[in-house]
Amino acid sequence: PASIGFLISEQLSNEEILAVCELAKKIGVKHIGSLADFGPSQVLSDAYRPYITATFDDIAAADVLIITGELEYEMPSVALRVIEADHNDAHIVRVSYRRGKLASFARENYPVPPGDETAVLWAIARALADASSSQPDTVALESLNELKSHALSEWCQPLGIDEARIAGIARRILDSERLVVVLGRNLQYGPDAQSAIGAASLILALSGKAGADGSGVLLSIDRANLRGILDLKDGFDGFWDALRSGAIKGVLAFGADPILEFPGGYRFAAEFERLDLLASTALFEGPLTAKAHLVLPARATCEKSGSVLAADGYMVKFSAAIPSPERALGALELTNELAMRMLGEPVFESPDAASAAVERAITSIELKPAKLEPTKPKLPRASSAKGTVLVVGPELFHAGRLTPYATGPTTLVPSAYVAVSEALAQRLGIAPAQKITLTANRASVSAQVKIDPDITGEVVFAPESFAEPPLYKLLTDSFVSDVKLSQG
């Protein structure tokens, strides 16, 4: 068992996640991997939990609301709260390369390229450092001192934004009662993830609102149950290092396809091919099932009952809406079947027992004392030093591989594409429906072009829902990557 690893998907319910973890404990499996290992685990660590306290309702009641990312595409439920905040006269600051529907509700829009959103947060923190008298003990002084070693102008000028406006945001924050900062998905992955949460936490701390009711940071966790994975998968770290070193000889994947779904997951393709055993439960074919020795049909969310944890930590329960195919197995049933054959007893006697165990596990979670590690603020590059950037993200929740047989989504988005700004299309001489080749990470992929007026600057957007063309090959450790374009 020590040479076996489990993979879990954010599509699993809390009950299924806990069942996989309990089975691992019972049989001696030491490593469980998930998408959470690539991003949110960095920003949902115990050190930052005291700052990640905002709820969906806090968004609507905020006096000042700073939002990053494309929430209207990532988390429509959060986007609705943003609109409600506008109706409540909140001062909304939006930082995103994509105009989107929420741009019209923001009092201030900062259309910076992907990768520069964190720099805008640091700029706001820098303005607060000048305007605030607070020197909070909870923030590492190294971060604050490094931040103050650069003038506000050094943060604003490379971004092309007015430092007086940033200073105005700082004053408004200090004059407000409730402050909420929402971090979009792209700020939770890759090398800048810790910097993003460090900047957001510093904004809260310098505002004097850290820990105050109605204030805090909220993560835009767009995958169904990443929060559940993070809260329930405790003590099963090191999967990816063990896979790469060869310590793991066999993998059972519960609904997860890391090659397709994880940022940079493609770099593990060779490791999965070398396994002595690769078994997968899946809804659809993909790069991982193509390499698997055994594939079992999984149950979709609408075919099972259970619970998930929302982005703000609240539990949401759901019930099966339709019956599943006869041979389809949920992870709860599969873990029980494996436990019966190996141990002579199930992991949980019933679904109700699993639900009760989930509630006990979640309510018993204890945070370790918070200690922020020093986060070195990184000045943004000048616009002339930046190239073209690829962003892979959600477009429609059910487009592409998740529901390839649903006529509604596939009518709206029948096939994969890449979208570019009007300015980029004009510069490269690209016409709609033309094919272009994207090159990054030692791979090249061709895709059909769509010109999107909502996209700004040197940005290429691609929906993540499609397995073909294999755009996942272009990503390294985040959903954003520098990319080169050519026609054809």
N, C-alpha and C positions, 0 to 999 in steps of 0.2 A: 504493500500500500504506500510506502514512503516514496516509491518511484512513480506513483500515479498523481495526476493533478486534475482538478475540476475547473471548468470555465462556466461562469454564470452570466446571464444576459439581464439587462435592465428591463426586459419584457417579463421577467418572472415576478410573481407576487412575493410579498414579504414571507408568506407561509412557505413558498417553494424555496426561497433563499435560505431561510432558517433550516428547512429540511435538508438541503444540500450540506450546510455547515454541520448539522448534527450528525449526518451520516459520515462526513469526513472525520469528525472526532471519534466516532465509534469504531471506525475501521483503520484509523491511523493515517489518513491523507493529510499532508501538511500544507499543501499549497492550493489556493483557489484564486484564479485570475478573473478580472472583469474590466470593463471599460473605465470604471472609476479609478483604476490604477494609473490611468494615463492623464488624469486632469483633476477632477474635483477633490480627490484625496489630498491634494496639496493645499487647497484653499478651505477644505472643511476639516482640517486637522484641529486637534484640541487647542492649539495656540490661538487660532482665529475664531473659534466658536463664540467667545464672548462678544464678538462684533457682528456675527452672522445671526442676528436676533430678529430681523424684520419679518413680518408676515405679509401675506397678500393684502389683508385689510389695512395694514400700516401704509401701504402704497397709496391707497385711496385717500387716507387722512393726512398725508405728509404736507408740510408747508413748503419744503424744498425737496425736490425729487430729481436725482441724477441717474439717468439710465444710459447704459451702454449696450451695444449690440442691436440685433434686429428682433426685438421682442414680439412684434406682430407676426413674425414667421416662426420664432423659436417657441414661444409660450403665449398663445392667444389669451389664456386666462389672466396672465400678468398684464398683457396689453390692455385688456378691458379695465383693469384697476387703474392703469395710467390715464385712460380717458376719463374715468371717474374722478381722479385727482385733478385733472384739468377743470372739470365741472365744479370742483370744490375750491378753485382758484389757487391751486398749487403753482409754484414757480418750477417749471419742468426744464431741465437741461438735458438735451439728448446728444450723445456722442456716437456717431455711426457713419460708415462710408455710404450707406444706402438711405435714400430719402425715406421711403416707406410711408405708411399711413400715419404713424405716430409723429412724424415731423411737423404736421400741421397743428398738433396739440402742444408742442414744446414752445416755451418762451424764447429759448436759445438753442440753436442747432450748430453743432461742430462736426462738419462732414470730413473728418480726418481719415486717412487710409488705414486699413487693417494693420494692426501692430502699433499704431500711435494712440489708440484709445487710452492705454495706461499712462502715457505721457500727459494727456489732458488731466487725468486724475492727480498725477503728481503736481501739475501746475496749480490745480485748485488747492492741494495741500500746501504748496509753497506760499500761496497767497494767504492762506489761513495762518501759517507760521508767522507772517508779518502782522496780521491783524489780531491774532488771539494772544491772550496772556497766559494761556494754559501751557504747562509743561508736564503732561501726564506721565506718570511712572510706568504705565503699562506699555508704552511705546519705546522700542529700543532707541536709545539716544544716538546710536551710530547712524540710523536711518534719517533721523531728524537733522543731525549735524551735516550729513552728506547733502541732504536736500537744501539746507540753508547756505551751503557753500556756493551755490549757483543762484544768481539773481533771477527774479521772476521772468525777466525778458529773455533769459537763456532757454527757458522752457517754452515760451510763447512764440518767439520769432520763427524757429524752424517749423512750427506747426501752422504758421500764417494766421495766428489768432491774436486778438487785441488783448494785451495784458490788463488794460483797464476793465474790460468785461470780466476777466477772470477774477480780478480783485473785487469787482462788484458781486460776483457769486459768493466769494468768501464773506463779505459783509452781510449779505442776505442770509447766509447760513447761520452766522453768529446772532442775527436778530430773530431767528425763527425758533420755534419750539420743537418741531419734529422734522428730522432729516432722514431720508432713506436713499441709499445708493444701491442700484441694481446692476450686478455684473453679468453681462451677456456671456453666451456660451464660449465664444472664441477667447475670452479673457481667462478661461479656466483650464486651458490646455497649453502645453508647450513651455518653453523656458521662461516666459513672462508671467506665468500664472501666479507665482508667489509674489511677484512685484505688484500685480494688479490688486491682490487682496491686501498687500502691505499698504498700498496707496489709499485704498478705500478705508482701511482700518485707521490709518493716520488721520484721514479727514474726519472720521467719527470722533477720534480721541481729541484732536485739536478743537473741534467744535464744542467740546464739553458735553456731548450727547451720547457717548458710549454707555450702554446699559440703561439709558433712559427709555421709558415707555413710549412706544410709537416711533422710535428711531432705530437704525441699524442697517446692516448690509443684507441683501437678499441675492441669492444665486439663481440665475436663470438656468435651471436644470431641465433641459428640454426632453431628456430621455425619461421614459415613464417612471422607473423606480431606481434611479441611481442613488437617491438619498437612502432608500431602503438597503441597498448593497453596502453603502458606506457605514450605516449604523449597525447592521447585523453581521457583516463579514469582518469579524475582529479576530486578529491572531493568525490569519492565514495569508501572510504576506510572502513575497519573494517568488511568486509563480514565474514571472518572466525571466528572472535571473536563472532559476532552476531549469527552465525550458531551454534557455540558450546554452547553459553549461552541459546539458545532456543528463542532468540528474533526474529529470522527468522522462520516463520511457513511454508512458501512456497517458492519454487525456480523454476525459469524458466531458463534452461540451453540452451544456444545458441551454440550447437555444441561441448560443452566441456564435458569431462568425467574426473573429477579430481581424482577419485578413481584409474583410470588406468594411467593417463598421468602425474599427478603432483607428485613430490617427497614427499612421506609421505602422499599422498592423501587418502590412505587406512584407515588412522586413523580417517577420517571423515565419514566412511561408516555408522556407527551407527547413526550419526546425520542426514544423508540423509534418513535413514529408518524411523526416527521419524517424518518427515515432514508431515503436513496435505495435502500438494500438492507438487508433484514433476513432472514437465513437461520437456521434453527434445526434442530438434531437433537434429537428429543424422544421420550420414551416415551408421554406422554399429552398431550392437549390442555390448554391453559392460557391465561392472559392474553397471554403473549408469542407463542405460536404463532398466536393469533387475529390478531395484527398482522403476522405474518411474510409475506414475499413467497414464501418457499420453506421447506417443512418436510420433513425427511428422517427416516425411522424410525431410532431409536437402538437400541443393544443394552443390555439390562439387565445388571447385575453378574453374575447367575447364568449369563449367556450368553457370558462372556468370561473370559480369564485375565489375571493381572497381580499387582500388589501395591498395598498401601496402607500409610500410616504411621499407627500407632496414636497415641493421645493422648500417650503417653509417649515417642514417637519411635522405637519398634521397628517394623521392617518386617514386615508380615503378607502372605504370598503366598496366592493362591487360584487355582483352576482352574475352567473352565467346567463347569457341572453339566448343562446342557441345550443343545441346538442353538438358534440364533437363527433368526428368520424369514429367508427367502431374501434380502430386500432390505434388511434392517437392517444398519447400519454402526456399528462402534465408532469412537471418535475416532482410534485408531491407523490403522485402514484409511482413514478419510476424509482424514487429513492426508497419508498416503502417496499417495493418489489425486490430491489437489490438487498435491502436490509433483511428481509425475510429469508432470502436465499443464502446470505452470508452469515447472518447472526441468529436467525430463527425468530426474530421479532421485528415489528415495523418501527420506523422512526417515530411516527405519531399514530396513535390508535384511530384517530378520526380527524377530519378537517377542522372540527370544532376544537380539538385538542391542539392542533397546530396554530389556530388563531389565538387561543389563550396563551400559548407559549410566546407568540409574537408580541402580544401586549405586555407580558411580563418582561421580555427582553428589552423592549423599547423604553419602558418606564424605569428600568434599572440601569440605564446607561449613565455613567458618571464621567464628567469631564475632568481631565487632569488640570492642575493649576496652569493658568495661561502664562505663557512666556513667549513674547514675540521675538523671533530671531531677526537679526539685522537684515534689512532688505535694502540693497543699494539702488537708489533711484538712477535711472539711465536716461540721459538727455536724448531727445528725439533727433533723428537725422534731418538734415536740410532736405527739402523736397527734391532738389536737383540730384541728390544721392540715392533716391529711391527708384526701384524698378517696378515692373508689373507684378501684381500679387494675385494669387488664386485663393478664393475662399470657397470651401465646400460646406454647404449647410442645408437646413430644412427649407423647403419651398411650400409644399402642401403636405400635411401630416400623413396622407395616405397615397402619395404618388409613387409610382414605380414598383419596386420589388415587394413592398409590404402588401399591396392589394392589386396585383396585376390583372385580376379578373373583375375588378369593380369598374363599371362603365363610367361613373361620375368622375372620379379622379383621373382615369386614363383618357377621358375625353378632354379634360382641361390640360393635362400634361401627358401626352401620349408617349413621349420618348425623351431620352436624356438630351441635354443641350448645355452649352455654356453661354452665359450672358455677359455682355460687355457694355461699357458706357458709350454714349454717342461720340464723345471726344476720342476715345480709344479706337473705336471703329473707323472714324474719319482719319485718324493718324495712320492707321495700318491699311486703309483702303479695303476694309472688310464690309461685305454686304450681308443682309439677313439671309439665313439658311445656307450660307457658305460654310465650308468646313475649314477649321484651323487646327493646327497641331500645337499642343502644349507640351513643353519639355521642362522637367524638374526631377530631382532625385534620381538621375541617371535613367529616366524613363520618358517615353514620348507617347502621347495619346491624342487621337484625333476625335473631334466632336463638332456637331453642328452649332452655328452661331445664332444667338438671338440678341438683338439690341434692346437694352433696357434703360429707359430714361431715368429710372430711379437710382441707378448706379452712378457713382461719381468717380472721377479720376482714373488712375491706371489699375483698375480692378477687374478681375474676371470672376464671375460667380457661377458655381455649378451645383445643382441639387444633389443631395446625398442619396436619394432614394433608389438610384438605379445601379445595378451591378455592371452594366455595360453602357458606354465604354468604361474601362477600369481606371477611373480617375483616382481611386485610392492609391494607385502606384506612385502618384506624384507627391503624396504627403509624407512627412517625416514624423514629427512628434506633436503636431497640432492640426487643426482643420484649415490652417492658413499656410501658404507656401509661396516663396518667390518663384516666378515662372517665366519662361521665355515663350514667345508666340511666333508662329510662322504660318503662312497660308498653305492650305492643302491638307 
